[in-house]
């Protein structure tokens, strides 16, 4: 089952979520530790409750990092380590491009490991829309993912409601009807602990349009601590 799921998705949602929009030439480092009630990747559940630490460094428009996930349940043996690097390129005052590559390693290294490249365009307008294309070389899976987001300030509480929505199409080689579409929506509530640290609680819902031996609907709760230097 694990190999079947990995072959279907080939790999992260949202590598684009890793990208940093830093424009200065100063080195910035961010440490993050997040707990998720389930690890869901592009609509497909890969593991139960997991802990997900990461570290990312950004210098100007370049960024690179390491992201890791490890299942906490004794009934689930799954870990994943992702090494990624990318570059943000300003097209004009409104649009920017995001180009990069990710190396995925499963359970400390296995035959399921793969490499994926991605390219995306983001717009600095209302709802901050973005469109990304991903291609996995090992599984020859192509992913087309679009997203929007909106931050609603809650001044009385000193937080915001960060709303998001995602629509993705996953193209599986072979033409045997394995392609699928998924969509998701979520809300995150970041709370500033200091000038360099914040605590974020979130809930996300995803759904698939296909019949497969995986759960069709997922609701994931998460809480994470992020510290910048």
Rosetta blueprint (number, residue, H / E / L):
1 X L
2 X H
3 X H
4 X H
5 X H
6 X H
7 X H
8 X H
9 X H
10 X L
11 X L
12 X L
13 X L
14 X L
15 X H
16 X H
17 X H
18 X H
19 X L
20 X L
21 X L
22 X L
23 X L
24 X L
25 X L
26 X L
27 X E
28 X E
29 X E
30 X E
31 X E
32 X E
33 X E
34 X E
35 X E
36 X E
37 X L
38 X L
39 X E
40 X E
41 X E
42 X L
43 X L
44 X E
45 X E
46 X E
47 X E
48 X L
49 X L
50 X E
51 X E
52 X E
53 X E
54 X E
55 X E
56 X E
57 X E
58 X E
59 X E
60 X L
61 X L
62 X E
63 X E
64 X E
65 X E
66 X E
67 X E
68 X E
69 X E
70 X E
71 X E
72 X L
73 X L
74 X L
75 X L
76 X L
77 X L
78 X L
79 X E
80 X E
81 X E
82 X E
83 X E
84 X E
85 X E
86 X E
87 X E
88 X E
89 X E
90 X E
91 X L
92 X L
93 X L
94 X L
95 X E
96 X E
97 X E
98 X E
99 X E
100 X E
101 X E
102 X E
103 X E
104 X E
105 X E
106 X E
107 X L
108 X L
109 X L
110 X L
111 X L
112 X L
113 X L
114 X E
115 X E
116 X E
117 X E
118 X E
119 X E
120 X E
121 X E
122 X E
123 X E
124 X L
125 X L
126 X L
127 X L
128 X L
129 X L
130 X E
131 X E
132 X E
133 X E
134 X E
135 X E
136 X E
137 X L
138 X L
139 X L
140 X L
141 X L
142 X E
143 X E
144 X E
145 X E
146 X E
147 X E
148 X E
149 X E
150 X E
151 X E
152 X E
153 X E
154 X E
155 X L
156 X L
157 X L
158 X L
159 X E
160 X E
161 X E
162 X E
163 X E
164 X E
165 X E
166 X E
167 X E
168 X E
169 X E
170 X E
171 X E
172 X L
173 X L
174 X L
175 X L
176 X L
177 X L
178 X L
179 X L
180 X E
181 X E
182 X E
183 X E
184 X E
185 X E
186 X E
187 X E
188 X E
189 X E
190 X E
191 X E
192 X E
193 X L
194 X L
195 X L
196 X L
197 X E
198 X E
199 X E
200 X E
201 X E
202 X E
203 X E
204 X E
205 X E
206 X E
207 X E
208 X E
209 X L
210 X L
211 X L
212 X L
213 X L
214 X L
215 X L
216 X L
217 X E
218 X E
219 X E
220 X E
221 X E
222 X E
223 X E
224 X E
225 X E
226 X E
227 X E
228 X E
229 X L
